[in-house]
Amino acid sequence: MNVYRSTFQNFSESLRDIAQESSKTRIFRTRRPHVGEDVERYFSRAVAIPISPNPDHIRNYVEMRLDRDVEPEAMSKGLRVNIVRAILEKLSNV
């Protein structure tokens, strides 16, 4: 068993035990898509609310951060466009 799986298993079992002992306990937990099966294994009654990033919001955030660059002259317009494009392409794979 790898370290992630062992840690996740211990953590999930602890949360499940807490939730079972106290019926009023509510747990808000976020997760990456690749751990979905693990979460469902321990929390079969969990309510899943899928969310996805808004590309326009991500674009605005990245552009705002690029505007704060301490050396703006070091970045060409082409590089800036490529940075934003690369991030949005990665986002579409999430």
Residue pairs with C-beta under 8 A, 6 or more apart in sequence:
1 9
5 38
8 35
8 38
9 38
12 38
12 39
12 41
12 42
12 43
13 42
15 27
15 29
15 42
15 43
16 42
16 43
18 25
18 27
19 25
19 27
19 43
27 43
29 39
29 43
29 46
31 39
33 94
39 46
40 46
52 94
53 91
53 94
55 88
55 91
55 92
58 87
58 88
58 91
59 84
59 88
62 83
62 84
62 87
63 84
66 75
66 80
66 83
66 84
69 75
